[in-house]
Amino acid sequence: MQDAILLKIVFYFLAAAIAVFSVMAVTTRRILRAATYLLFVLFATAGLYFFLNYSFLGAVQLMVYAGGVIILYVFSILLTSTDKESPSPLFSLRRWIAMIASIGGICLVAFLVLTNVWPEVHAPATDEVNMKLIGHTLMGTEKGQYLLPFELMSVLLLACMVGGILIARKRS
Protein backbone atom coordinates (compact mmCIF):
# COMPACT_ATOMS: atom_id res chain seq x y z
CA MET A 1 0.00 0.00 0.00
CA GLN A 2 2.80 2.40 0.88
CA ASP A 3 4.61 1.48 -2.33
CA ALA A 4 1.59 2.52 -4.41
CA ILE A 5 1.38 5.85 -2.58
CA LEU A 6 5.11 6.43 -3.04
CA LEU A 7 4.85 5.61 -6.76
CA LYS A 8 1.99 8.08 -7.13
CA ILE A 9 4.00 10.76 -5.32
CA VAL A 10 6.99 10.21 -7.62
CA PHE A 11 4.78 10.30 -10.71
CA TYR A 12 2.99 13.48 -9.64
CA PHE A 13 6.31 15.11 -8.74
CA LEU A 14 7.76 14.36 -12.20
CA ALA A 15 4.55 15.47 -13.92
CA ALA A 16 4.48 18.71 -11.92
CA ALA A 17 8.16 19.36 -12.71
CA ILE A 18 7.48 18.87 -16.42
CA ALA A 19 4.47 21.21 -16.30
CA VAL A 20 6.18 23.93 -14.25
CA PHE A 21 9.43 23.96 -16.20
CA SER A 22 7.55 23.85 -19.52
CA VAL A 23 5.63 26.96 -18.57
CA MET A 24 8.80 28.63 -17.33
CA ALA A 25 10.61 27.77 -20.58
CA VAL A 26 8.01 29.48 -22.76
CA THR A 27 7.38 32.49 -20.51
CA THR A 28 10.90 33.64 -19.77
CA ARG A 29 12.39 36.43 -21.86
CA ARG A 30 16.00 35.25 -21.55
CA ILE A 31 16.85 32.56 -24.05
CA LEU A 32 19.58 30.94 -21.97
CA ARG A 33 17.15 30.49 -19.07
CA ALA A 34 14.61 29.01 -21.48
CA ALA A 35 17.21 26.48 -22.60
CA THR A 36 17.96 25.62 -18.98
CA TYR A 37 14.27 25.13 -18.19
CA LEU A 38 13.95 22.97 -21.32
CA LEU A 39 16.83 20.89 -20.04
CA PHE A 40 14.93 20.31 -16.77
CA VAL A 41 11.83 19.28 -18.76
CA LEU A 42 13.87 16.75 -20.71
CA PHE A 43 15.45 15.38 -17.52
CA ALA A 44 12.02 14.95 -15.91
CA THR A 45 10.74 13.23 -19.06
CA ALA A 46 13.67 10.82 -18.84
CA GLY A 47 12.73 10.29 -15.20
CA LEU A 48 9.22 9.30 -16.31
CA TYR A 49 10.69 6.79 -18.76
CA PHE A 50 12.84 5.28 -16.00
CA PHE A 51 9.81 5.30 -13.69
CA LEU A 52 7.88 3.25 -16.26
CA ASN A 53 10.80 0.76 -16.57
CA TYR A 54 11.71 1.92 -20.07
CA SER A 55 15.39 2.24 -19.30
CA PHE A 56 16.45 2.28 -22.96
CA LEU A 57 14.10 5.19 -23.78
CA GLY A 58 15.23 6.99 -20.63
CA ALA A 59 18.87 6.61 -21.62
CA VAL A 60 18.14 7.77 -25.17
CA GLN A 61 16.21 10.75 -23.79
CA LEU A 62 19.18 11.73 -21.64
CA MET A 63 21.85 11.19 -24.27
CA VAL A 64 20.15 12.52 -27.38
CA TYR A 65 17.81 15.24 -26.20
CA ALA A 66 19.09 16.37 -22.83
CA GLY A 67 22.67 15.90 -23.98
CA GLY A 68 23.15 16.56 -27.64
CA VAL A 69 20.29 18.87 -28.58
CA ILE A 70 20.60 21.08 -25.50
CA ILE A 71 24.36 21.40 -25.93
CA LEU A 72 23.84 22.32 -29.58
CA TYR A 73 21.09 24.76 -28.59
CA VAL A 74 23.17 26.44 -25.89
CA PHE A 75 26.16 26.53 -28.25
CA SER A 76 24.04 28.30 -30.86
CA ILE A 77 22.65 30.72 -28.28
CA LEU A 78 26.09 31.66 -27.00
CA LEU A 79 27.30 32.25 -30.55
CA THR A 80 24.38 34.33 -31.75
CA SER A 81 22.65 35.99 -28.81
CA THR A 82 23.10 39.50 -27.59
CA ASP A 83 22.16 40.63 -24.13
CA LYS A 84 20.09 43.60 -25.29
CA GLU A 85 16.48 43.46 -24.18
CA SER A 86 13.77 45.99 -24.72
CA PRO A 87 11.77 46.63 -21.57
CA SER A 88 8.09 45.82 -21.83
CA PRO A 89 5.40 47.69 -19.94
CA LEU A 90 4.40 46.09 -16.65
CA PHE A 91 0.66 46.26 -17.33
CA SER A 92 -0.26 45.65 -20.94
CA LEU A 93 -3.38 44.39 -22.66
CA ARG A 94 -1.57 41.28 -23.91
CA ARG A 95 -0.55 40.30 -20.39
CA TRP A 96 -4.10 40.65 -19.09
CA ILE A 97 -5.49 38.60 -21.98
CA ALA A 98 -2.82 35.94 -21.45
CA MET A 99 -3.50 35.86 -17.72
CA ILE A 100 -7.26 35.51 -18.22
CA ALA A 101 -6.75 32.77 -20.82
CA SER A 102 -4.31 30.93 -18.53
CA ILE A 103 -6.66 31.08 -15.55
CA GLY A 104 -9.52 29.87 -17.75
CA GLY A 105 -7.39 26.97 -19.02
CA ILE A 106 -6.31 26.03 -15.50
CA CYS A 107 -9.94 26.09 -14.31
CA LEU A 108 -11.04 23.93 -17.25
CA VAL A 109 -8.29 21.35 -16.68
CA ALA A 110 -8.97 21.29 -12.92
CA PHE A 111 -12.70 20.77 -13.55
CA LEU A 112 -12.04 17.92 -15.98
CA VAL A 113 -9.52 16.22 -13.71
CA LEU A 114 -11.62 16.52 -10.57
CA THR A 115 -14.94 15.43 -12.10
CA ASN A 116 -13.63 12.51 -14.13
CA VAL A 117 -13.58 9.02 -12.64
CA TRP A 118 -10.18 7.52 -13.28
CA PRO A 119 -10.01 3.73 -13.40
CA GLU A 120 -7.19 1.90 -11.65
CA VAL A 121 -4.82 0.52 -14.25
CA HIS A 122 -2.31 -2.14 -13.36
CA ALA A 123 0.11 -2.92 -16.14
CA PRO A 124 1.49 -6.44 -16.18
CA ALA A 125 5.20 -6.76 -15.51
CA THR A 126 6.96 -7.36 -18.81
CA ASP A 127 10.54 -7.91 -19.79
CA GLU A 128 12.38 -5.27 -21.73
CA VAL A 129 12.94 -5.63 -25.42
CA ASN A 130 16.34 -6.94 -26.40
CA MET A 131 18.80 -4.09 -27.12
CA LYS A 132 20.14 -5.89 -30.18
CA LEU A 133 16.64 -5.92 -31.69
CA ILE A 134 16.19 -2.20 -30.97
CA GLY A 135 19.58 -1.38 -32.50
CA HIS A 136 18.85 -3.45 -35.59
CA THR A 137 15.46 -1.76 -36.01
CA LEU A 138 16.89 1.73 -35.61
CA MET A 139 19.90 1.26 -37.87
CA GLY A 140 18.57 -1.12 -40.48
CA THR A 141 17.94 -0.25 -44.10
CA GLU A 142 14.99 -2.55 -44.70
CA LYS A 143 11.32 -1.56 -44.71
CA GLY A 144 10.21 -0.23 -41.31
CA GLN A 145 13.74 0.58 -40.17
CA TYR A 146 15.11 4.02 -39.46
CA LEU A 147 18.61 4.53 -40.82
CA LEU A 148 17.58 7.15 -43.41
CA PRO A 149 15.61 9.37 -40.96
CA PHE A 150 18.51 9.07 -38.49
CA GLU A 151 20.99 10.25 -41.11
CA LEU A 152 18.67 13.07 -42.23
CA MET A 153 18.41 14.31 -38.65
CA SER A 154 22.19 14.34 -38.30
CA VAL A 155 22.47 16.41 -41.48
CA LEU A 156 19.79 18.78 -40.17
CA LEU A 157 21.63 19.26 -36.86
CA LEU A 158 24.89 19.87 -38.73
CA ALA A 159 23.16 22.48 -40.93
CA CYS A 160 21.80 24.20 -37.80
CA MET A 161 25.25 24.35 -36.28
CA VAL A 162 26.85 25.71 -39.45
CA GLY A 163 24.01 28.24 -39.79
CA GLY A 164 24.57 29.42 -36.21
CA ILE A 165 28.27 29.87 -36.85
CA LEU A 166 27.61 31.82 -40.06
CA ILE A 167 25.10 34.10 -38.31
CA ALA A 168 27.60 34.75 -35.52
CA ARG A 169 30.36 35.58 -38.04
CA LYS A 170 28.18 38.13 -39.88
CA ARG A 171 27.55 40.09 -36.67
CA SER A 172 31.26 40.41 -35.78
C-alpha positions as CSV (number, residue, x, y, z in Angstrom):
1,M,0.0,0.0,0.0
2,Q,2.8,2.4,0.9
3,D,4.6,1.5,-2.3
4,A,1.6,2.5,-4.4
5,I,1.4,5.9,-2.6
6,L,5.1,6.4,-3.0
7,L,4.9,5.6,-6.8
8,K,2.0,8.1,-7.1
9,I,4.0,10.8,-5.3
10,V,7.0,10.2,-7.6
11,F,4.8,10.3,-10.7
12,Y,3.0,13.5,-9.6
13,F,6.3,15.1,-8.7
14,L,7.8,14.4,-12.2
15,A,4.5,15.5,-13.9
16,A,4.5,18.7,-11.9
17,A,8.2,19.4,-12.7
18,I,7.5,18.9,-16.4
19,A,4.5,21.2,-16.3
20,V,6.2,23.9,-14.3
21,F,9.4,24.0,-16.2
22,S,7.6,23.8,-19.5
23,V,5.6,27.0,-18.6
24,M,8.8,28.6,-17.3
25,A,10.6,27.8,-20.6
26,V,8.0,29.5,-22.8
27,T,7.4,32.5,-20.5
28,T,10.9,33.6,-19.8
29,R,12.4,36.4,-21.9
30,R,16.0,35.2,-21.5
31,I,16.8,32.6,-24.1
32,L,19.6,30.9,-22.0
33,R,17.2,30.5,-19.1
34,A,14.6,29.0,-21.5
35,A,17.2,26.5,-22.6
36,T,18.0,25.6,-19.0
37,Y,14.3,25.1,-18.2
38,L,13.9,23.0,-21.3
39,L,16.8,20.9,-20.0
40,F,14.9,20.3,-16.8
41,V,11.8,19.3,-18.8
42,L,13.9,16.8,-20.7
43,F,15.4,15.4,-17.5
44,A,12.0,15.0,-15.9
45,T,10.7,13.2,-19.1
46,A,13.7,10.8,-18.8
47,G,12.7,10.3,-15.2
48,L,9.2,9.3,-16.3
49,Y,10.7,6.8,-18.8
50,F,12.8,5.3,-16.0
51,F,9.8,5.3,-13.7
52,L,7.9,3.2,-16.3
53,N,10.8,0.8,-16.6
54,Y,11.7,1.9,-20.1
55,S,15.4,2.2,-19.3
56,F,16.4,2.3,-23.0
57,L,14.1,5.2,-23.8
58,G,15.2,7.0,-20.6
59,A,18.9,6.6,-21.6
60,V,18.1,7.8,-25.2
61,Q,16.2,10.8,-23.8
62,L,19.2,11.7,-21.6
63,M,21.8,11.2,-24.3
64,V,20.2,12.5,-27.4
65,Y,17.8,15.2,-26.2
66,A,19.1,16.4,-22.8
67,G,22.7,15.9,-24.0
68,G,23.1,16.6,-27.6
69,V,20.3,18.9,-28.6
70,I,20.6,21.1,-25.5
71,I,24.4,21.4,-25.9
72,L,23.8,22.3,-29.6
73,Y,21.1,24.8,-28.6
74,V,23.2,26.4,-25.9
75,F,26.2,26.5,-28.2
76,S,24.0,28.3,-30.9
77,I,22.7,30.7,-28.3
78,L,26.1,31.7,-27.0
79,L,27.3,32.3,-30.5
80,T,24.4,34.3,-31.7
81,S,22.6,36.0,-28.8
82,T,23.1,39.5,-27.6
83,D,22.2,40.6,-24.1
84,K,20.1,43.6,-25.3
85,E,16.5,43.5,-24.2
86,S,13.8,46.0,-24.7
87,P,11.8,46.6,-21.6
88,S,8.1,45.8,-21.8
89,P,5.4,47.7,-19.9
90,L,4.4,46.1,-16.7
91,F,0.7,46.3,-17.3
92,S,-0.3,45.7,-20.9
93,L,-3.4,44.4,-22.7
94,R,-1.6,41.3,-23.9
95,R,-0.6,40.3,-20.4
96,W,-4.1,40.7,-19.1
97,I,-5.5,38.6,-22.0
98,A,-2.8,35.9,-21.5
99,M,-3.5,35.9,-17.7
100,I,-7.3,35.5,-18.2
101,A,-6.8,32.8,-20.8
102,S,-4.3,30.9,-18.5
103,I,-6.7,31.1,-15.6
104,G,-9.5,29.9,-17.7
105,G,-7.4,27.0,-19.0
106,I,-6.3,26.0,-15.5
107,C,-9.9,26.1,-14.3
108,L,-11.0,23.9,-17.2
109,V,-8.3,21.4,-16.7
110,A,-9.0,21.3,-12.9
111,F,-12.7,20.8,-13.6
112,L,-12.0,17.9,-16.0
113,V,-9.5,16.2,-13.7
114,L,-11.6,16.5,-10.6
115,T,-14.9,15.4,-12.1
116,N,-13.6,12.5,-14.1
117,V,-13.6,9.0,-12.6
118,W,-10.2,7.5,-13.3
119,P,-10.0,3.7,-13.4
120,E,-7.2,1.9,-11.7
121,V,-4.8,0.5,-14.2
122,H,-2.3,-2.1,-13.4
123,A,0.1,-2.9,-16.1
124,P,1.5,-6.4,-16.2
125,A,5.2,-6.8,-15.5
126,T,7.0,-7.4,-18.8
127,D,10.5,-7.9,-19.8
128,E,12.4,-5.3,-21.7
129,V,12.9,-5.6,-25.4
130,N,16.3,-6.9,-26.4
131,M,18.8,-4.1,-27.1
132,K,20.1,-5.9,-30.2
133,L,16.6,-5.9,-31.7
134,I,16.2,-2.2,-31.0
135,G,19.6,-1.4,-32.5
136,H,18.9,-3.5,-35.6
137,T,15.5,-1.8,-36.0
138,L,16.9,1.7,-35.6
139,M,19.9,1.3,-37.9
140,G,18.6,-1.1,-40.5
141,T,17.9,-0.3,-44.1
142,E,15.0,-2.6,-44.7
143,K,11.3,-1.6,-44.7
144,G,10.2,-0.2,-41.3
145,Q,13.7,0.6,-40.2
146,Y,15.1,4.0,-39.5
147,L,18.6,4.5,-40.8
148,L,17.6,7.1,-43.4
149,P,15.6,9.4,-41.0
150,F,18.5,9.1,-38.5
151,E,21.0,10.3,-41.1
152,L,18.7,13.1,-42.2
153,M,18.4,14.3,-38.6
154,S,22.2,14.3,-38.3
155,V,22.5,16.4,-41.5
156,L,19.8,18.8,-40.2
157,L,21.6,19.3,-36.9
158,L,24.9,19.9,-38.7
159,A,23.2,22.5,-40.9
160,C,21.8,24.2,-37.8
161,M,25.3,24.3,-36.3
162,V,26.8,25.7,-39.4
163,G,24.0,28.2,-39.8
164,G,24.6,29.4,-36.2
165,I,28.3,29.9,-36.9
166,L,27.6,31.8,-40.1
167,I,25.1,34.1,-38.3
168,A,27.6,34.7,-35.5
169,R,30.4,35.6,-38.0
170,K,28.2,38.1,-39.9
171,R,27.6,40.1,-36.7
172,S,31.3,40.4,-35.8
